[in-house]
């Protein structure tokens, strides 16, 4: 009996939705109204910002006394870099890689030339930092260089790699 008396003596908990209770609305209706108002507000703000950003103002003349860090030649270089046709739309749809110039020429070293080069480098005591560097120097795909290196290591012509950071370096043994 005492437990029942204690429960009856406790006050009722406060409402979880006091505003809805005071307005006499169901809680879900108030939540729906608030969501609609927030949506209208956010879309109104977004529309205003888009209209402001799209507003075209008359170009202002630049006087000789105005200071700018922008070099107009830079814009032309960017267009030429991104558009091989110079930006005039007469051909090409994007950047096309050209053959790499370099000591290997546009076609790259043959397998025999590459082996002679790596043996010469190792004979001089040089460290080969990565297969990426060899691929660039030899003007060959990384996978081709990787296959050659794996073959040469397998038959013992060149020493096994040594891990340096994230790369594997080849050092004269």
N, C-alpha and C positions, 0 to 999 in steps of 0.2 A: 503494500500500500504506500509506503513512503516513496518508492520510485515513481509511482504514478503522480503523487503530489508534487514531486520535484519537476517532472516534465511539464505539468500544468502551470507551475510557477514560473518557468522560463518564458521570456518574451518571444514572440514570433520573429524569425529572421527578417531583415530588411529585404525589400524587393530587389530582384536582379535587374529589373527594368523600371526604375522610378519615373523616367520621363514618359514612357508609354503609359504607365499607370496614371500619371497626372493628366495626360491628354485624353485618356480614355480610348486609346488605340491599342490594337494587338501589337505585340513586340515585333512580329515579322513585318507588319505594314510599315512601322517606323524604320526598320532596317532597309526595306525596299526603297522608301522615300529618300533616305540618306545616300544610298548607293546611286540612285538616279541623279541627285543633285551633284554628287562628286563627279560623276561621269560627264555631266553637262559642263561643269566647271573645268575639268581637265581638257575636254575637247574644245571648249572656248579658248582656253589658254593656248593650246596647240595651234588652233586656227589663226589666232592673233599673231603668234610667232612666225608662222609660215607666211602670212600676209606681209609682215614686216620684213622678213628675209627676202621675199620675192619682189619687194618694192624696188622699182628701177628709178634711180635718180639720175639727173643730167650729169654727164661726165664733167668733172672740174678740171680746169686747165692747171697744169703744173707750172709754177713760176720757177725761175732760176734760183730763187732764194730758198725754195723748199728743200728740206733735207730728206733723203731716202737712202736706205741700204740696199734697195733692190736694183740689180743690174739688168737692164732690158735684154742684154745679150744672153743672160742666163735662161730666159724664157725660150728663146730660139733654140738653145742647146737642149733643153728638156724636150721640146717638140721633136727635134731631130733624133734624140735618143729613143723616144717612145714610138715615133712613127718614121720608119725608114724612108718613106716617100717625102719627108720634109714637112709633113703636116698638110699637104695640099690635096690629099685624098685621091691621088692618081694611081695608086697601086699599093699592094701589100696590105695585109690585115693585122700585122703585128710585128714583133721583133723576130727576126730570123737569125739564128746564130751563124756566124761565118767560121770557116776553118781557122783554127788557132795558128797564128804565126809563131815562130819560135825556132829553136835550134833543130827541132825535128822536121820542120817544114810543114806544109799543109796536110801531108798524108800521114805523118807520124813515123816513128822508128819501127823497123821490123823486129821480130823476136830476137834474132841474132844480134842486131845492133843494140837492143835494149839490154841483153845479157852482157855484152861487152861493156856497156856504159855502167851498169851496176857493179860489175867486177872491178872496173877501173876506179869507181868511187870508193868501194870497200878497200881496194888496194892502197888508196891514198889515206885511208883511215877516217874517211868521212862517215857520218851517221846519216842514214836515209830516214828522214823524219816520218814519212807516211806514204802509203800507196797513192794518196791524193796528189802529193807532190810529184811522184814519178809519173802519174797519169798526165799531169799538166806538162811536165818537162818532155815527156815522150809523145805528147799529143795523141794519147790513146784513151779509150774508155776505162773507167776504174775497174770494171769487171774483167776486162782483158788483162790489165796489169795484175789484178788479184789472182787470176788463173795462172799467169806466168810465174808469179812469185810462189804460189802454192806448189807448182810443179818443180821449180828449182829448189825449194826447200825440201821437198819430198825426196829428191835424188841427192841431196847434200851439197849442191853447188854453192848455196848461200846459207848463212847461219839462221837459226830460228829467230823469230822476232822477240824483242824485249818490250814489255808494256811500259809506256811513259805517259801517264795521265790516261786520256781516253784513246790514245793512238798506240800502235805497235811500231816501234822503230827497229830498223835493221842496223846492227853495229858489227864491224869487222871482228871476227872471233879470234 
